[in-house]
Amino acid sequence: MRRFLEGGWGGDLPCFLVSNPVPQGPGASYLGFSAIVLLTARIKQVMSERAATLLQGRREHMERTLGRPLANPEEGADDSIPDETRSYMLGEAQDLYWNEIEWELITDEEARDAGTLAELTFPGMLAYVRGLLLSEVMPDSLSPASPRPQVVSDVLDFVASRLVVLEDELSDPDNSDLERLQAEMEMTGGLIDRVLYLYHGLDEQDIERLEQAEA
């Protein structure tokens, strides 16, 4: 919140505060609450915009490197998903993220000094994403494929938003946990690329070209 108020989260915030000052006098409590609600909504909007810009930038970089537009998933893209179901599925992915990132940070299992691989850090979350995009099942499967690319899009928004938060926390010189935040940011950056690879159906050759371009 402090960085937002200092202008680190949106250049138009001072104008917002000038036009929506904290009220004084009778009724100030209610009006003050309203101002807080408006400010909270503005914070969420700015975060969402920055996350969207981050995702767009990564996609554009991939398209430049590959020399072609990225393909979007078609199977299940037009299927309607109840809001409750969609929220639940996103929550499952979020739980996997927090559990796996905490485990990695506690154990340092994948030797971050050598460069952590997202596939090793987030095996459960990436398997879950693959399942959400699965369009074919084995002939003896008891249920048909039910791809949910909309949920994967929600997952991408969540991971991108987390990267935005990490960027802001790392830019705070008073933060006492910079090493841990930097480690999470590196791992989360690798994760968002892997989810984008899956979402856009990139093959091993495409991924190799992208990773060579980053080397």
N, C-alpha and C positions, 0 to 999 in steps of 0.2 A: 504493500500500500504506500509506503514512504517513497519508493522510487516512482510510483505513478504520480504522486502529488508533486514531486520535484520535476516532472516533465519527462521522465525516462520512458514512459509508456504511451506517449501520444502528445504531439505538439499542440493539439488544439485543446488540451485540458484546461489551461489557464482561462481561455475564453469561456469554457463550460462553467468554471467555478465563479467567474465574474458575473455571469448571467444567472447563476444559481447559488447565491451566497447562503451561508448558514444563517437561518433566521434567528431573530431575537424577539423577546417579549411574549405576550399571550399567544398560545398556540404554537410556540416555537418547538415544543417537543414533537408534535405531529409533523410539522413542516420539516424539522430536522431529520426525522425518520424518512420522509419522502426524498430529501436530498441524498441521503445515504443510499436509498434504493436506486435512485437515478445514477449515482456515481458507481455503484456496483454493476449496474447494467452497462455503463460505459466501459468499465474495466473489462467485462466479458466480451464486449464488442471489439475492443482494441486487441485483446488476446486472440480472438477468433480471426480477425483480419491478418494479424501477424503470422498466425499458424497457416492460414491459407496462402499467404505470400511465400512462406517457406516451402510449402508443398509445390506450389507452382514453379518456384525456382529450381527445385530438384528435378521436376518433370521436364522442364525446358532444357536443363543440362543433359539429361538422358537422351532427349530427342536430338540435340545437337551432336552428341557423341555417336549415336546410332545412325544419324542421318535420315530419320523417318519419324513420323508421329507415333506415339504410343497407342496401342490398341486398348480399348476398354472392354471389360467383361460383358458378355451379352446374356449368357445363361442366368436367369433369375433376376436380371436387372430391372425388369418391369413388374416383378411380383410385389404384391402389397404385403407388408409385414406389420402386424399390430405394434403400436408404440411400446407397449409393455414388453413384448417379446424382443423387440430391437434393443431396448434399454437393458434387458437382462443379458442378452448376448454380448453387448458392449461391456457390461459389468464383468462378465466372465473373462474377457480379454484383459481388462484393467487389473483384475486380481492376479492373473498370470504374470503381467508385467511387474507389478510390485513384488510379488513373491520371488520371481526369478532375479530381478535386479538386486533385491536385498540379499538373497543367497550369494550372489556373485560378489557383492561388495563386502560381505562378512567373511567369506572363505577365500576370496581372490583366486578361485579355483582355476580360471582359464588364463592365468598369468598375463595380466593386463600390460605388463611391461613389454611383452612381445606382440601386443596388439590383439585385443580380444575379438573373436569372431562372433558375430551375432547369432549364427547357427548354434554355437555352443552355449552362449549366454542365455538365449531365449528359446530353447527347444520346444517347450510346451506351448508358448504363445504362437510361434511360427507354425507348429503342427495344427493348432486351432484355426489359424488363418487359412491354411491349406484346406482344412475341412470345410470352412465357410465358402470356399471357392470351388469345391469339388463338383464337377458336372457329370461325372460318370462313376458308376459303382460296379463291383464285381457281379457277374450274372447270378450268383447265389445269395446276393445281399437281400436281407429281409425288408429293406425299405429303399425307395428310389432316391436318387440324388436330389438335394434341395439346396442349391447354391444361394448364398446370401451376400452378394457383393456390396450391397448397401451397408451391411454391418462392417465390412472391411473398410469401407470409406469412413465410417465412424471411427474405427480403430486408428486409421491414419490421422484423422483430426485430433484424436486424443494424444497420440505420440508426438505430433507436431506441436501441440500446445505444451506438452511437457518440455520439449526442446526450448521453446520460447521462455518458459519459466526458468530453466537452467541457465540460459544465456543471461537473463537479468540477475540471477543470483550470483553468477560468476563475475559479473561486472561490478559487484558491490565490494569495495576494498575492505570493508569492515567484516565481511563474512569469514568466519573462523574454520570453515569446512570446505575450502576451495579444492583440495585434492580429491575429496570424495565426490564433489559436484562435477569436477572435470572428468573423473572416471565414468560417472553416470552419463554425462553428456556424450562422451565418445561411444559408449555402448549403445545409447539410445539413437545416436546418429546412424550407426550401423544397422540398427533394427529398422528404422524408417525406410532405409534403402531396400532392405530385404522384403519388407511388406510391399513396397512399390513394385519390386521385381515380380512378386507373386500376383499382385492385383492386375498388372498389365501383361501377364503371361510371357515374360521374357525367358528365353532358353539359356542354356549354359554358355553358348557362344556370345550372346548379347551381354550376359553378366560379366564374362571374361573381358570383353572390350571395355565395358564401363569401369571395371576395377583396374585395368591397365592404364586407363586414362587418369585415374586418381593416384596412381603410383608415382 
